[in-house]
Each structure stands twice: as structure tokens, then as C-alpha cells.
Amino acid sequence: MLLAEAVGGRKFRDLAAATGYESIARAQLLHLLWSRRLGVDLASPLGDGSIVVPAGEERR
């Protein structure tokens, strides 16, 4: 679900909140980022406002 929800780019907090299990979703999002299945621009610190996209997809 998180991978599909990230298509087109969404804020980290919005992805986590969309699941209904925010604390678990945050941990899963971090895992997906660490394993490079999701991507984020690390030119800025990772935070709730960071735009998350599927791996290989650029932010639109």
C-alpha cells in the first residue's frame, strides 16, 4: 500500500497518516527508504514534510 500511495510523490507525514496505523507506517516507510524501494531527496534533513517517491521516480 505504501509503495502505491507514494506514486507521484507525497509528504512523509501524509503517507503515514493514510494507513490508519501511523506509528507502524512510519517504521515501514523508514525501512522502505533504507532498502531503496522508496526515495527521498536528502539535500534537506528527512522530516514529515519530505517528499517520498517510489525508487527510480523523480518528483514531479
Secondary structure, DSSP 8 states (H G I E B T S, - for coil): -HHHHTTT-EEHHHHHHTTS-HHHHHHHHHHHHHTTSEEE-TTS---TT-EEEETT----
